[in-house]
């Protein structure tokens, strides 16, 4: 059984959204990436929260 290492990225900019499914974070926060879509939206965890965010912010 293969296990891949988790992917962590650092936020380049603050990201906020009114959408409940979005992940909010601040510049320099470290985000654990769970899913990467070809559309550029990634699913991740940061500061105890979970949600989608645009990959061009990291």
Backbone atoms as SQL, in Angstrom:
CREATE TABLE atoms (id INTEGER PRIMARY KEY, chain TEXT, resi INTEGER, resn TEXT, atom TEXT, x REAL, y REAL, z REAL);
INSERT INTO atoms VALUES
  (1, 'A', 1, 'UNK', 'N', 0.845, -1.185, 0.000),
  (2, 'A', 1, 'UNK', 'CA', 0.000, 0.000, 0.000),
  (3, 'A', 1, 'UNK', 'C', 0.889, 1.246, 0.000),
  (4, 'A', 2, 'UNK', 'N', 0.669, 2.137, -0.952),
  (5, 'A', 2, 'UNK', 'CA', 1.443, 3.364, -1.040),
  (6, 'A', 2, 'UNK', 'C', 0.733, 4.492, -0.312),
  (7, 'A', 3, 'UNK', 'N', 1.497, 5.256, 0.432),
  (8, 'A', 3, 'UNK', 'CA', 0.936, 6.447, 1.064),
  (9, 'A', 3, 'UNK', 'C', 1.746, 7.637, 0.587),
  (10, 'A', 4, 'UNK', 'N', 1.075, 8.664, 0.165),
  (11, 'A', 4, 'UNK', 'CA', 1.777, 9.852, -0.294),
  (12, 'A', 4, 'UNK', 'C', 1.861, 10.854, 0.851),
  (13, 'A', 5, 'UNK', 'N', 2.915, 11.622, 0.835),
  (14, 'A', 5, 'UNK', 'CA', 3.082, 12.652, 1.853),
  (15, 'A', 5, 'UNK', 'C', 2.061, 13.752, 1.627),
  (16, 'A', 6, 'UNK', 'N', 1.582, 14.347, 2.699),
  (17, 'A', 6, 'UNK', 'CA', 0.640, 15.457, 2.528),
  (18, 'A', 6, 'UNK', 'C', 1.327, 16.632, 1.821),
  (19, 'A', 7, 'UNK', 'N', 0.556, 17.379, 1.065),
  (20, 'A', 7, 'UNK', 'CA', 1.064, 18.567, 0.386),
  (21, 'A', 7, 'UNK', 'C', 0.668, 19.790, 1.202),
  (22, 'A', 8, 'UNK', 'N', 1.651, 20.603, 1.537),
  (23, 'A', 8, 'UNK', 'CA', 1.401, 21.846, 2.260),
  (24, 'A', 8, 'UNK', 'C', 1.863, 23.005, 1.394),
  (25, 'A', 9, 'UNK', 'N', 1.082, 24.073, 1.377),
  (26, 'A', 9, 'UNK', 'CA', 1.423, 25.274, 0.617),
  (27, 'A', 9, 'UNK', 'C', 1.279, 26.490, 1.527),
  (28, 'A', 10, 'UNK', 'N', 1.940, 27.573, 1.156),
  (29, 'A', 10, 'UNK', 'CA', 1.865, 28.809, 1.938),
  (30, 'A', 10, 'UNK', 'C', 1.071, 29.851, 1.151),
  (31, 'A', 11, 'UNK', 'N', 0.168, 30.525, 1.839),
  (32, 'A', 11, 'UNK', 'CA', -0.670, 31.545, 1.204),
  (33, 'A', 11, 'UNK', 'C', 0.168, 32.769, 0.832),
  (34, 'A', 12, 'UNK', 'N', 0.017, 33.210, -0.407),
  (35, 'A', 12, 'UNK', 'CA', 0.694, 34.420, -0.875),
  (36, 'A', 12, 'UNK', 'C', -0.127, 35.669, -0.588),
  (37, 'A', 13, 'UNK', 'N', -1.452, 35.489, -0.473),
  (38, 'A', 13, 'UNK', 'CA', -2.384, 36.599, -0.274),
  (39, 'A', 13, 'UNK', 'C', -3.478, 36.172, 0.701),
  (40, 'A', 14, 'UNK', 'N', -4.172, 37.148, 1.281),
  (41, 'A', 14, 'UNK', 'CA', -5.377, 36.862, 2.060),
  (42, 'A', 14, 'UNK', 'C', -6.463, 36.379, 1.104),
  (43, 'A', 15, 'UNK', 'N', -7.313, 35.456, 1.571),
  (44, 'A', 15, 'UNK', 'CA', -8.463, 35.023, 0.779),
  (45, 'A', 15, 'UNK', 'C', -9.686, 34.952, 1.676),
  (46, 'A', 16, 'UNK', 'N', -10.729, 35.669, 1.284),
  (47, 'A', 16, 'UNK', 'CA', -12.008, 35.625, 1.992),
  (48, 'A', 16, 'UNK', 'C', -13.122, 35.433, 0.976),
  (49, 'A', 17, 'UNK', 'N', -14.207, 34.839, 1.428),
  (50, 'A', 17, 'UNK', 'CA', -15.355, 34.589, 0.566),
  (51, 'A', 17, 'UNK', 'C', -16.594, 34.463, 1.428),
  (52, 'A', 18, 'UNK', 'N', -17.740, 34.807, 0.864),
  (53, 'A', 18, 'UNK', 'CA', -19.012, 34.633, 1.567),
  (54, 'A', 18, 'UNK', 'C', -19.577, 33.232, 1.377),
  (55, 'A', 19, 'UNK', 'N', -18.955, 32.438, 0.516),
  (56, 'A', 19, 'UNK', 'CA', -19.409, 31.074, 0.248),
  (57, 'A', 19, 'UNK', 'C', -19.012, 30.163, 1.408),
  (58, 'A', 20, 'UNK', 'N', -19.972, 29.444, 1.967),
  (59, 'A', 20, 'UNK', 'CA', -19.734, 28.563, 3.117),
  (60, 'A', 20, 'UNK', 'C', -18.746, 27.442, 2.806),
  (61, 'A', 21, 'UNK', 'N', -18.627, 27.060, 1.536),
  (62, 'A', 21, 'UNK', 'CA', -17.737, 25.949, 1.183),
  (63, 'A', 21, 'UNK', 'C', -16.292, 26.401, 0.932),
  (64, 'A', 22, 'UNK', 'N', -16.034, 27.710, 1.046),
  (65, 'A', 22, 'UNK', 'CA', -14.693, 28.236, 0.795),
  (66, 'A', 22, 'UNK', 'C', -13.847, 28.256, 2.062),
  (67, 'A', 23, 'UNK', 'N', -12.552, 28.110, 1.871),
  (68, 'A', 23, 'UNK', 'CA', -11.582, 28.187, 2.958),
  (69, 'A', 23, 'UNK', 'C', -11.045, 29.610, 3.026),
  (70, 'A', 24, 'UNK', 'N', -11.134, 30.227, 4.187),
  (71, 'A', 24, 'UNK', 'CA', -10.603, 31.574, 4.385),
  (72, 'A', 24, 'UNK', 'C', -9.224, 31.458, 5.025),
  (73, 'A', 25, 'UNK', 'N', -8.285, 32.303, 4.570),
  (74, 'A', 25, 'UNK', 'CA', -6.950, 32.286, 5.160),
  (75, 'A', 25, 'UNK', 'C', -6.288, 33.637, 4.969),
  (76, 'A', 26, 'UNK', 'N', -5.167, 33.807, 5.665),
  (77, 'A', 26, 'UNK', 'CA', -4.405, 35.049, 5.603),
  (78, 'A', 26, 'UNK', 'C', -3.039, 34.770, 4.977),
  (79, 'A', 27, 'UNK', 'N', -2.446, 35.805, 4.456),
  (80, 'A', 27, 'UNK', 'CA', -1.113, 35.695, 3.862),
  (81, 'A', 27, 'UNK', 'C', -0.164, 35.005, 4.846),
  (82, 'A', 28, 'UNK', 'N', 0.642, 34.098, 4.344),
  (83, 'A', 28, 'UNK', 'CA', 1.631, 33.311, 5.087),
  (84, 'A', 28, 'UNK', 'C', 1.057, 32.147, 5.879),
  (85, 'A', 29, 'UNK', 'N', -0.278, 31.965, 5.898),
  (86, 'A', 29, 'UNK', 'CA', -0.842, 30.764, 6.521),
  (87, 'A', 29, 'UNK', 'C', -0.376, 29.535, 5.743),
  (88, 'A', 30, 'UNK', 'N', -0.215, 28.423, 6.445),
  (89, 'A', 30, 'UNK', 'CA', 0.140, 27.152, 5.807),
  (90, 'A', 30, 'UNK', 'C', -1.133, 26.332, 5.649),
  (91, 'A', 31, 'UNK', 'N', -1.363, 25.844, 4.437),
  (92, 'A', 31, 'UNK', 'CA', -2.591, 25.122, 4.091),
  (93, 'A', 31, 'UNK', 'C', -2.232, 23.698, 3.680),
  (94, 'A', 32, 'UNK', 'N', -2.950, 22.731, 4.235),
  (95, 'A', 32, 'UNK', 'CA', -2.804, 21.338, 3.806),
  (96, 'A', 32, 'UNK', 'C', -3.747, 21.113, 2.632),
  (97, 'A', 33, 'UNK', 'N', -3.205, 20.715, 1.492),
  (98, 'A', 33, 'UNK', 'CA', -4.006, 20.488, 0.289),
  (99, 'A', 33, 'UNK', 'C', -4.519, 19.052, 0.294),
  (100, 'A', 34, 'UNK', 'N', -5.835, 18.904, 0.110),
  (101, 'A', 34, 'UNK', 'CA', -6.473, 17.588, 0.103),
  (102, 'A', 34, 'UNK', 'C', -6.789, 17.146, -1.323),
  (103, 'A', 35, 'UNK', 'N', -7.342, 18.061, -2.125),
  (104, 'A', 35, 'UNK', 'CA', -7.732, 17.762, -3.503),
  (105, 'A', 35, 'UNK', 'C', -7.332, 18.919, -4.405),
  (106, 'A', 36, 'UNK', 'N', -6.846, 18.602, -5.604),
  (107, 'A', 36, 'UNK', 'CA', -6.499, 19.612, -6.601),
  (108, 'A', 36, 'UNK', 'C', -7.329, 19.364, -7.853),
  (109, 'A', 37, 'UNK', 'N', -8.154, 20.337, -8.235),
  (110, 'A', 37, 'UNK', 'CA', -8.943, 20.227, -9.461),
  (111, 'A', 37, 'UNK', 'C', -8.233, 20.963, -10.595),
  (112, 'A', 38, 'UNK', 'N', -8.410, 20.473, -11.825),
  (113, 'A', 38, 'UNK', 'CA', -7.815, 21.118, -12.995),
  (114, 'A', 38, 'UNK', 'C', -8.328, 22.536, -13.197),
  (115, 'A', 39, 'UNK', 'N', -9.485, 22.846, -12.638),
  (116, 'A', 39, 'UNK', 'CA', -10.071, 24.181, -12.771),
  (117, 'A', 39, 'UNK', 'C', -9.296, 25.230, -11.972),
  (118, 'A', 40, 'UNK', 'N', -8.372, 24.775, -11.106),
  (119, 'A', 40, 'UNK', 'CA', -7.605, 25.716, -10.295),
  (120, 'A', 40, 'UNK', 'C', -8.135, 25.872, -8.886),
  (121, 'A', 41, 'UNK', 'N', -9.221, 25.191, -8.568),
  (122, 'A', 41, 'UNK', 'CA', -9.761, 25.218, -7.204),
  (123, 'A', 41, 'UNK', 'C', -9.238, 24.016, -6.443),
  (124, 'A', 42, 'UNK', 'N', -8.718, 24.274, -5.251),
  (125, 'A', 42, 'UNK', 'CA', -8.169, 23.224, -4.404),
  (126, 'A', 42, 'UNK', 'C', -8.973, 23.144, -3.117),
  (127, 'A', 43, 'UNK', 'N', -9.050, 21.954, -2.563),
  (128, 'A', 43, 'UNK', 'CA', -9.708, 21.695, -1.284),
  (129, 'A', 43, 'UNK', 'C', -8.606, 21.566, -0.237),
  (130, 'A', 44, 'UNK', 'N', -8.774, 22.242, 0.897),
  (131, 'A', 44, 'UNK', 'CA', -7.713, 22.186, 1.890),
  (132, 'A', 44, 'UNK', 'C', -8.169, 22.466, 3.304),
  (133, 'A', 45, 'UNK', 'N', -7.196, 22.374, 4.224),
  (134, 'A', 45, 'UNK', 'CA', -7.420, 22.644, 5.649),
  (135, 'A', 45, 'UNK', 'C', -6.419, 23.689, 6.118),
  (136, 'A', 46, 'UNK', 'N', -6.926, 24.600, 6.963),
  (137, 'A', 46, 'UNK', 'CA', -6.067, 25.638, 7.521),
  (138, 'A', 46, 'UNK', 'C', -6.697, 26.156, 8.809),
  (139, 'A', 47, 'UNK', 'N', -5.914, 26.232, 9.851),
  (140, 'A', 47, 'UNK', 'CA', -6.379, 26.785, 11.133),
  (141, 'A', 47, 'UNK', 'C', -7.664, 26.134, 11.631),
  (142, 'A', 48, 'UNK', 'N', -7.794, 24.836, 11.436),
  (143, 'A', 48, 'UNK', 'CA', -8.967, 24.110, 11.909),
  (144, 'A', 48, 'UNK', 'C', -10.181, 24.199, 11.004),
  (145, 'A', 49, 'UNK', 'N', -10.069, 24.921, 9.888),
  (146, 'A', 49, 'UNK', 'CA', -11.172, 25.049, 8.931),
  (147, 'A', 49, 'UNK', 'C', -10.878, 24.208, 7.690),
  (148, 'A', 50, 'UNK', 'N', -11.930, 23.945, 6.916),
  (149, 'A', 50, 'UNK', 'CA', -11.819, 23.100, 5.727),
  (150, 'A', 50, 'UNK', 'C', -12.659, 23.722, 4.624),
  (151, 'A', 51, 'UNK', 'N', -12.140, 23.758, 3.386),
  (152, 'A', 51, 'UNK', 'CA', -12.931, 24.280, 2.279),
  (153, 'A', 51, 'UNK', 'C', -12.117, 24.455, 1.007),
  (154, 'A', 52, 'UNK', 'N', -12.775, 25.013, -0.003),
  (155, 'A', 52, 'UNK', 'CA', -12.182, 25.222, -1.323),
  (156, 'A', 52, 'UNK', 'C', -11.548, 26.604, -1.409),
  (157, 'A', 53, 'UNK', 'N', -10.463, 26.695, -2.188),
  (158, 'A', 53, 'UNK', 'CA', -9.788, 27.979, -2.379),
  (159, 'A', 53, 'UNK', 'C', -9.117, 27.997, -3.752),
  (160, 'A', 54, 'UNK', 'N', -8.879, 29.194, -4.314),
  (161, 'A', 54, 'UNK', 'CA', -8.220, 29.286, -5.621),
  (162, 'A', 54, 'UNK', 'C', -6.712, 29.047, -5.479),
  (163, 'A', 55, 'UNK', 'N', -6.186, 28.171, -6.301),
  (164, 'A', 55, 'UNK', 'CA', -4.774, 27.792, -6.186),
  (165, 'A', 55, 'UNK', 'C', -3.818, 28.942, -6.502),
  (166, 'A', 56, 'UNK', 'N', -4.277, 29.960, -7.217),
  (167, 'A', 56, 'UNK', 'CA', -3.380, 31.069, -7.546),
  (168, 'A', 56, 'UNK', 'C', -3.143, 32.002, -6.355),
  (169, 'A', 57, 'UNK', 'N', -3.735, 31.701, -5.198),
  (170, 'A', 57, 'UNK', 'CA', -3.486, 32.474, -3.983),
  (171, 'A', 57, 'UNK', 'C', -2.362, 31.860, -3.148),
  (172, 'A', 58, 'UNK', 'N', -1.828, 30.716, -3.613),
  (173, 'A', 58, 'UNK', 'CA', -0.754, 30.041, -2.856),
  (174, 'A', 58, 'UNK', 'C', 0.466, 29.837, -3.734);
